Amino acid sequence: MNWSGSQRCDPARMLAPRTRQEVAAAVVEGPAPVRVAGAGHSFSGGAATAGTLLSLDALDRVLDVSGELVRVEAGIRLHALSRELLLRGLAMPNLGDIDVQSLAGALSTGTHGTGARLPILSAQVESVELVLADGSERAIGGGEELAAARVSLGALGVIVAVTLRCVPAFRLHGVDAPQPLEEILDGLGERADAHDHFEFWTFPHSDVALTRINDRTDAPPSRPGRVRAYASDVLMDNHALYAVSRAARAFPRAIPALNRFASSAASRRERVDWSHAVFASPRLVRFEEMEYSVPRERAAEAVRAVKAILERHPVSFPIELRFVRGDDVLLSPASGRDSAYLAIHLFEGMPYEAPFREVEALLSSAFEGRPHWGKRSFLSADELAPRYAGWDAFQRVRAQLDPHGRFANAWTRHVLG
Ligand SMILES: Cc1cc2nc3c(=O)[nH]c(=O)nc-3n(C[C@H](O)[C@H](O)[C@H](O)COP(=O)(O)OP(=O)(O)OC[C@H]3O[C@@H](n4cnc5c(N)ncnc54)[C@H](O)[C@@H]3O)c2cc1C
């Protein structure tokens, strides 16, 4: 079962190989489809299989460090990777807002953070080591194959290691502050460009944007008391969000008032810490999520339009907006364009399909939207193909590396054909 509880499967075989040889044996022996479960934090059905399900949790070592190039096994969790990197004076240039994912899981779905000058995590991958359908190993270090393997949806083979281009370790000064939503939307592009990492959340029915700005700093980390106070505020946020969400689920008519109350309770807070500690926060409240990339210059318009849709549905969770630099990864939702990513969430147990479908239809038809591969979407390959200039190239690589569809599950057949 995945983190949100919306994806389940009953595999014929579940294995946790400890070596590449064991991975190869599991792939060859099957039964197909062979899929890997990372940390199960995708909302999409990527890991589900009735065949063989692998866990690469035991393949979690840093193999080699040469300058800023780090070769690491694919099963390592992002928080463990960040700790290992810091020991060597290095860091990931950017991260999303949690760090419990496996490295390969995060890369395979195009996981991203926020920062107008920073691309998705996969863009820092310099090479990918795969176990292919026949059990052979393949190291991919460039060309069309690398552009495909950087975001592969698990459709090319089992990723056993990757080489990442990292950066020197750095600290961030983080400031969270509520601001008037319209003011933020009016100056969105300038604000995104003015900071290393800028994002905001806004609740349906509220006119407040809860902004988060993280900028690089040479200042020393905040004193332990302040770090603890920040962490306890974040826990309080989780508990308050849970209480408000439960009330919203029980009394949907109260949602506009509850959402305005939740927005008004936000206060300004700040801290300085190592980058990975600032990027990631615990997420204790379960939800279902859809996230779309749109061209960044359309971001404000998209937020207004999506908010109007969500205000017609019982939605007690905020919209989140982030910025990502364009890249040349074939199946990256930010490929070929600087993008804004707009995420919508529904508290567990609340009906998500109607608002998700309406938002998906709007962002698809009017905003050149592309869905996040790790989140909810109802689109099929026919609808997705025209959105990606690199679609045919990806399919060529897929046909070469997995000619008989050993890694094809119901989800990849639906989204890739
Ligand atoms: C609370 C929460 C917060 C999140 N925040 C963000 C965020 O800030 N930014 C963002 O972009 N996303 C975010 N996500 C989405 C998340 O980053 C992605 O869904 C990511 O794929 C999850 O990683 P995982 O290790 O759990 O992978 P899984 O969900 O287990 O797997 C994802 C896919 O990768 C494949 N896979 C895994 N390992 C391998 C391997 N070794 N070889 C081949 N294929 C493999 C799986 O088969 C599956 O198709 C969030 C999700 C949650 C639940």
The ligand as an SDF file (V2000), in Angstrom:
LIG
                    3D

 53 58  0  0  0  0  0  0  0  0999 V2000
    3.8620   13.8040    1.6320 C   0  0  0  0  0  0  0  0  0  0  0  0
    4.4700   13.8230    0.2630 C   0  0  0  0  0  0  0  0  0  0  0  0
    5.2370   14.9210   -0.1290 C   0  0  0  0  0  0  0  0  0  0  0  0
    5.8170   14.9530   -1.4010 C   0  0  0  0  0  0  0  0  0  0  0  0
    6.5490   16.0580   -1.7650 N   0  0  0  0  0  0  0  0  0  0  0  0
    7.0320   16.1520   -3.0180 C   0  0  0  0  0  0  0  0  0  0  0  0
    7.7480   17.3010   -3.4550 C   0  0  0  0  0  0  0  0  0  0  0  0
    8.0080   18.2130   -2.6720 O   0  0  0  0  0  0  0  0  0  0  0  0
    8.1380   17.3580   -4.7500 N   0  0  0  0  0  0  0  0  0  0  0  0
    7.8560   16.3580   -5.6400 C   0  0  0  0  0  0  0  0  0  0  0  0
    8.1920   16.4860   -6.8090 O   0  0  0  0  0  0  0  0  0  0  0  0
    7.2290   15.2400   -5.2600 N   0  0  0  0  0  0  0  0  0  0  0  0
    6.8100   15.1180   -3.9640 C   0  0  0  0  0  0  0  0  0  0  0  0
    6.1720   13.9750   -3.5880 N   0  0  0  0  0  0  0  0  0  0  0  0
    6.0970   12.8590   -4.5460 C   0  0  0  0  0  0  0  0  0  0  0  0
    7.2980   11.9070   -4.3910 C   0  0  0  0  0  0  0  0  0  0  0  0
    8.5200   12.6090   -4.3870 O   0  0  0  0  0  0  0  0  0  0  0  0
    7.3460   10.9510   -5.5840 C   0  0  0  0  0  0  0  0  0  0  0  0
    6.1200   10.3240   -5.7340 O   0  0  0  0  0  0  0  0  0  0  0  0
    8.4670    9.9070   -5.4410 C   0  0  0  0  0  0  0  0  0  0  0  0
    8.4280    9.0780   -6.5570 O   0  0  0  0  0  0  0  0  0  0  0  0
    8.3210    9.0460   -4.2040 C   0  0  0  0  0  0  0  0  0  0  0  0
    9.4990    8.2910   -4.0300 O   0  0  0  0  0  0  0  0  0  0  0  0
    9.4190    6.8100   -3.4660 P   0  0  0  0  0  0  0  0  0  0  0  0
   10.7730    6.3730   -3.0840 O   0  0  0  0  0  0  0  0  0  0  0  0
    8.3520    6.7310   -2.4420 O   0  0  0  0  0  0  0  0  0  0  0  0
    9.0050    6.0280   -4.7830 O   0  0  0  0  0  0  0  0  0  0  0  0
    7.7830    5.0480   -5.0470 P   0  0  0  0  0  0  0  0  0  0  0  0
    6.5230    5.8250   -4.9500 O   0  0  0  0  0  0  0  0  0  0  0  0
    7.9110    3.8500   -4.2160 O   0  0  0  0  0  0  0  0  0  0  0  0
    8.0760    4.7010   -6.5670 O   0  0  0  0  0  0  0  0  0  0  0  0
    7.9330    5.6790   -7.5680 C   0  0  0  0  0  0  0  0  0  0  0  0
    8.2080    5.0560   -8.9370 C   0  0  0  0  0  0  0  0  0  0  0  0
    9.6000    4.7930   -9.0770 O   0  0  0  0  0  0  0  0  0  0  0  0
    9.8050    3.4330   -9.4190 C   0  0  0  0  0  0  0  0  0  0  0  0
   11.0590    3.0140   -8.8050 N   0  0  0  0  0  0  0  0  0  0  0  0
   11.4160    3.1230   -7.5060 C   0  0  0  0  0  0  0  0  0  0  0  0
   12.6650    2.6600   -7.3430 N   0  0  0  0  0  0  0  0  0  0  0  0
   13.1120    2.2360   -8.5480 C   0  0  0  0  0  0  0  0  0  0  0  0
   14.3110    1.6420   -9.0230 C   0  0  0  0  0  0  0  0  0  0  0  0
   15.3220    1.3830   -8.2150 N   0  0  0  0  0  0  0  0  0  0  0  0
   14.3970    1.3340  -10.3300 N   0  0  0  0  0  0  0  0  0  0  0  0
   13.3750    1.5830  -11.1710 C   0  0  0  0  0  0  0  0  0  0  0  0
   12.2110    2.1270  -10.7810 N   0  0  0  0  0  0  0  0  0  0  0  0
   12.0790    2.4610   -9.4880 C   0  0  0  0  0  0  0  0  0  0  0  0
    8.5750    2.7200   -8.8610 C   0  0  0  0  0  0  0  0  0  0  0  0
    8.3400    1.4780   -9.4880 O   0  0  0  0  0  0  0  0  0  0  0  0
    7.5030    3.7220   -9.1560 C   0  0  0  0  0  0  0  0  0  0  0  0
    7.0940    3.6500  -10.4980 O   0  0  0  0  0  0  0  0  0  0  0  0
    5.5990   13.8770   -2.3130 C   0  0  0  0  0  0  0  0  0  0  0  0
    4.8500   12.7710   -1.9120 C   0  0  0  0  0  0  0  0  0  0  0  0
    4.2860   12.7410   -0.6440 C   0  0  0  0  0  0  0  0  0  0  0  0
    3.4710   11.5480   -0.2240 C   0  0  0  0  0  0  0  0  0  0  0  0
  1  2  1  0
  2  3  1  0
  2 52  2  0
  3  4  2  0
  4  5  1  0
  4 50  1  0
  5  6  2  0
  6  7  1  0
  6 13  1  0
  7  8  2  0
  7  9  1  0
  9 10  1  0
 10 11  2  0
 10 12  1  0
 12 13  2  0
 13 14  1  0
 14 15  1  0
 14 50  1  0
 15 16  1  0
 16 17  1  0
 16 18  1  0
 18 19  1  0
 18 20  1  0
 20 21  1  0
 20 22  1  0
 22 23  1  0
 23 24  1  0
 24 25  2  0
 24 26  1  0
 24 27  1  0
 27 28  1  0
 28 29  2  0
 28 30  1  0
 28 31  1  0
 31 32  1  0
 32 33  1  0
 33 34  1  0
 33 48  1  0
 34 35  1  0
 35 36  1  0
 35 46  1  0
 36 37  1  0
 36 45  1  0
 37 38  2  0
 38 39  1  0
 39 40  1  0
 39 45  2  0
 40 41  1  0
 40 42  2  0
 42 43  1  0
 43 44  2  0
 44 45  1  0
 46 47  1  0
 46 48  1  0
 48 49  1  0
 50 51  2  0
 51 52  1  0
 52 53  1  0
M  END
$$$$
